[in-house]
Amino acid sequence: MKRSLIAAACLLLLAGCGSKAAAKPAAPKTITVVGALHLHAPSRWFADESGKSCDGGIAGGLQDIQPETQVVIYDATGKIVASGQLLEGSIDSQTGTSVATCRMPFRVEGVPSGVGPYSIEIGHRGKVVFNEAEAASVDVTLGSE
């Protein structure tokens, strides 16, 4: 009995000697990508009846551009690192009554820092490259003025 108590005490001592609480790794640094998609098209294609809200509209090949359209961020290797979505758009400018610019903002949080240059893709419209210094103001344009 005495030997088993001594053995148990030794085991407890040995277990305590090498076991330090594992240090928690530092949380990876992230950035937030903020910007807007600017649609240039005839205003009848995307303005609502009030003329204040807008999106890809009903004609002209922009129907897929709506609030909640996916915004995807890729790292330098082409791996998806974060995603978000377009928010409700507003008429940013208008030239006469025929052509307008619809500004649809987005905000993508949790993008890993230091893995750029980055690419952004909105819907299926192709990728646009940007660097980390530009992440606070990424503007993407579709259409012509």
C-alpha positions as a LaTeX table, in Angstrom:
\begin{tabular}{lrrr}
\hline
Residue & $x$ (\AA) & $y$ (\AA) & $z$ (\AA) \\
\hline
Met1 & 0.00 & 0.00 & 0.00 \\
Lys2 & 2.84 & 2.32 & 0.93 \\
Arg3 & 4.51 & 1.66 & $-2.46$ \\
Ser4 & 1.33 & 2.45 & $-4.40$ \\
Leu5 & 0.96 & 5.75 & $-2.52$ \\
Ile6 & 4.57 & 6.65 & $-3.30$ \\
Ala7 & 4.10 & 5.65 & $-6.97$ \\
Ala8 & 0.92 & 7.70 & $-7.23$ \\
Ala9 & 2.65 & 10.71 & $-5.67$ \\
Cys10 & 5.55 & 10.39 & $-8.12$ \\
Leu11 & 3.17 & 10.20 & $-11.05$ \\
Leu12 & 1.38 & 13.33 & $-9.90$ \\
Leu13 & 4.68 & 15.15 & $-9.56$ \\
Leu14 & 5.82 & 14.06 & $-13.00$ \\
Ala15 & 2.52 & 15.01 & $-14.58$ \\
Gly16 & 2.72 & 18.47 & $-13.11$ \\
Cys17 & 6.33 & 19.07 & $-14.16$ \\
Gly18 & 5.92 & 19.09 & $-17.90$ \\
Ser19 & 2.39 & 20.28 & $-18.33$ \\
Lys20 & 2.11 & 23.99 & $-18.69$ \\
Ala21 & $-1.14$ & 25.29 & $-19.99$ \\
Ala22 & $-0.81$ & 25.60 & $-23.75$ \\
Ala23 & $-0.48$ & 29.21 & $-24.77$ \\
Lys24 & $-3.33$ & 30.32 & $-26.98$ \\
Pro25 & $-2.14$ & 31.29 & $-30.43$ \\
Ala26 & $-2.71$ & 34.92 & $-31.33$ \\
Ala27 & $-5.83$ & 35.47 & $-33.39$ \\
Pro28 & $-4.92$ & 36.01 & $-37.05$ \\
Lys29 & $-5.04$ & 39.62 & $-38.16$ \\
Thr30 & $-7.91$ & 40.44 & $-40.46$ \\
Ile31 & $-9.02$ & 43.37 & $-42.57$ \\
Thr32 & $-12.43$ & 44.55 & $-43.70$ \\
Val33 & $-13.00$ & 45.19 & $-47.40$ \\
Val34 & $-15.41$ & 48.06 & $-47.98$ \\
Gly35 & $-16.56$ & 49.40 & $-51.31$ \\
Ala36 & $-19.30$ & 49.62 & $-53.87$ \\
Leu37 & $-20.40$ & 48.30 & $-57.21$ \\
His38 & $-21.24$ & 51.16 & $-59.58$ \\
Leu39 & $-23.70$ & 50.27 & $-62.36$ \\
His40 & $-23.83$ & 52.66 & $-65.32$ \\
Ala41 & $-26.90$ & 52.11 & $-67.46$ \\
Pro42 & $-30.15$ & 53.68 & $-68.59$ \\
Ser43 & $-31.97$ & 54.58 & $-65.38$ \\
Arg44 & $-35.15$ & 52.82 & $-66.51$ \\
Trp45 & $-33.20$ & 49.56 & $-66.18$ \\
Phe46 & $-32.63$ & 49.74 & $-62.47$ \\
Ala47 & $-34.37$ & 52.57 & $-60.62$ \\
Asp48 & $-37.46$ & 51.75 & $-58.59$ \\
Glu49 & $-40.63$ & 53.80 & $-58.85$ \\
Ser50 & $-39.41$ & 56.33 & $-56.28$ \\
Gly51 & $-36.21$ & 56.86 & $-58.25$ \\
Lys52 & $-34.14$ & 56.53 & $-55.06$ \\
Ser53 & $-33.46$ & 52.79 & $-54.76$ \\
Cys54 & $-31.84$ & 50.76 & $-57.53$ \\
Asp55 & $-30.35$ & 47.40 & $-58.51$ \\
Gly56 & $-29.61$ & 45.44 & $-61.69$ \\
Gly57 & $-33.13$ & 45.99 & $-62.93$ \\
Ile58 & $-35.30$ & 44.22 & $-65.39$ \\
Ala59 & $-33.37$ & 44.57 & $-68.65$ \\
Gly60 & $-29.95$ & 44.99 & $-70.16$ \\
Gly61 & $-28.23$ & 41.90 & $-68.81$ \\
Leu62 & $-27.86$ & 43.19 & $-65.23$ \\
Gln63 & $-30.73$ & 41.25 & $-63.65$ \\
Asp64 & $-28.34$ & 39.17 & $-61.54$ \\
Ile65 & $-27.07$ & 42.28 & $-59.74$ \\
Gln66 & $-29.44$ & 42.63 & $-56.78$ \\
Pro67 & $-29.17$ & 43.22 & $-53.02$ \\
Glu68 & $-27.72$ & 40.01 & $-51.53$ \\
Thr69 & $-25.72$ & 39.13 & $-54.68$ \\
Gln70 & $-22.58$ & 37.38 & $-53.43$ \\
Val71 & $-19.29$ & 39.30 & $-53.07$ \\
Val72 & $-16.30$ & 36.93 & $-52.88$ \\
Ile73 & $-12.74$ & 37.79 & $-51.82$ \\
Tyr74 & $-9.82$ & 35.62 & $-53.00$ \\
Asp75 & $-6.20$ & 35.58 & $-51.80$ \\
Ala76 & $-3.13$ & 35.72 & $-54.08$ \\
Thr77 & $-3.37$ & 31.97 & $-54.78$ \\
Gly78 & $-7.03$ & 32.18 & $-55.85$ \\
Lys79 & $-8.40$ & 30.61 & $-52.66$ \\
Ile80 & $-11.68$ & 32.04 & $-51.33$ \\
Val81 & $-10.90$ & 33.75 & $-48.01$ \\
Ala82 & $-14.16$ & 35.60 & $-47.23$ \\
Ser83 & $-17.53$ & 36.50 & $-48.67$ \\
Gly84 & $-20.32$ & 38.99 & $-48.18$ \\
Gln85 & $-23.13$ & 40.46 & $-50.22$ \\
Leu86 & $-24.28$ & 43.58 & $-52.00$ \\
Leu87 & $-26.55$ & 45.90 & $-50.05$ \\
Glu88 & $-29.46$ & 47.96 & $-51.38$ \\
Gly89 & $-28.38$ & 50.41 & $-54.03$ \\
Ser90 & $-29.06$ & 54.11 & $-54.45$ \\
Ile91 & $-28.89$ & 56.43 & $-57.43$ \\
Asp92 & $-25.48$ & 58.06 & $-57.15$ \\
Ser93 & $-25.63$ & 60.34 & $-60.17$ \\
Gln94 & $-27.72$ & 60.86 & $-63.23$ \\
Thr95 & $-26.90$ & 62.36 & $-66.61$ \\
Gly96 & $-30.06$ & 63.92 & $-67.96$ \\
Thr97 & $-32.79$ & 61.33 & $-67.81$ \\
Ser98 & $-31.20$ & 58.55 & $-69.80$ \\
Val99 & $-28.09$ & 57.30 & $-67.97$ \\
Ala100 & $-27.61$ & 56.91 & $-64.23$ \\
Thr101 & $-25.16$ & 55.38 & $-61.80$ \\
Cys102 & $-26.51$ & 52.94 & $-59.24$ \\
Arg103 & $-24.18$ & 52.56 & $-56.23$ \\
Met104 & $-24.54$ & 49.24 & $-54.39$ \\
Pro105 & $-22.30$ & 49.11 & $-51.31$ \\
Phe106 & $-20.72$ & 46.04 & $-49.71$ \\
Arg107 & $-18.68$ & 45.23 & $-46.60$ \\
Val108 & $-16.75$ & 41.97 & $-46.19$ \\
Glu109 & $-15.25$ & 41.36 & $-42.74$ \\
Gly110 & $-12.74$ & 38.76 & $-41.61$ \\
Val111 & $-10.43$ & 38.86 & $-44.64$ \\
Pro112 & $-7.01$ & 37.50 & $-43.57$ \\
Ser113 & $-4.31$ & 40.17 & $-43.61$ \\
Gly114 & $-1.10$ & 39.67 & $-45.56$ \\
Val115 & $-2.32$ & 37.19 & $-48.19$ \\
Gly116 & $-2.77$ & 39.62 & $-51.09$ \\
Pro117 & $-2.87$ & 40.88 & $-53.66$ \\
Tyr118 & $-6.55$ & 40.09 & $-53.37$ \\
Ser119 & $-9.28$ & 39.66 & $-55.98$ \\
Ile120 & $-12.93$ & 40.50 & $-55.61$ \\
Glu121 & $-15.74$ & 38.96 & $-57.64$ \\
Ile122 & $-19.34$ & 40.13 & $-57.58$ \\
Gly123 & $-21.81$ & 37.60 & $-58.89$ \\
His124 & $-20.27$ & 36.04 & $-61.99$ \\
Arg125 & $-18.83$ & 39.28 & $-63.33$ \\
Gly126 & $-15.12$ & 38.44 & $-63.20$ \\
Lys127 & $-12.40$ & 39.35 & $-60.75$ \\
Val128 & $-10.88$ & 42.73 & $-59.97$ \\
Val129 & $-7.49$ & 42.85 & $-58.22$ \\
Phe130 & $-6.74$ & 45.14 & $-55.27$ \\
Asn131 & $-4.12$ & 45.32 & $-52.53$ \\
Glu132 & $-4.47$ & 45.59 & $-48.78$ \\
Ala133 & $-3.90$ & 49.36 & $-48.78$ \\
Glu134 & $-6.95$ & 49.74 & $-51.05$ \\
Ala135 & $-9.24$ & 47.52 & $-48.93$ \\
Ala136 & $-11.03$ & 50.47 & $-47.30$ \\
Ser137 & $-12.30$ & 51.72 & $-50.66$ \\
Val138 & $-12.73$ & 49.10 & $-53.38$ \\
Asp139 & $-14.85$ & 50.33 & $-56.25$ \\
Val140 & $-15.99$ & 48.07 & $-59.07$ \\
Thr141 & $-17.77$ & 49.39 & $-62.18$ \\
Leu142 & $-20.13$ & 47.71 & $-64.64$ \\
Gly143 & $-21.39$ & 49.42 & $-67.78$ \\
Ser144 & $-20.31$ & 52.64 & $-69.41$ \\
Glu145 & $-21.19$ & 56.22 & $-68.65$ \\
\hline
\end{tabular}
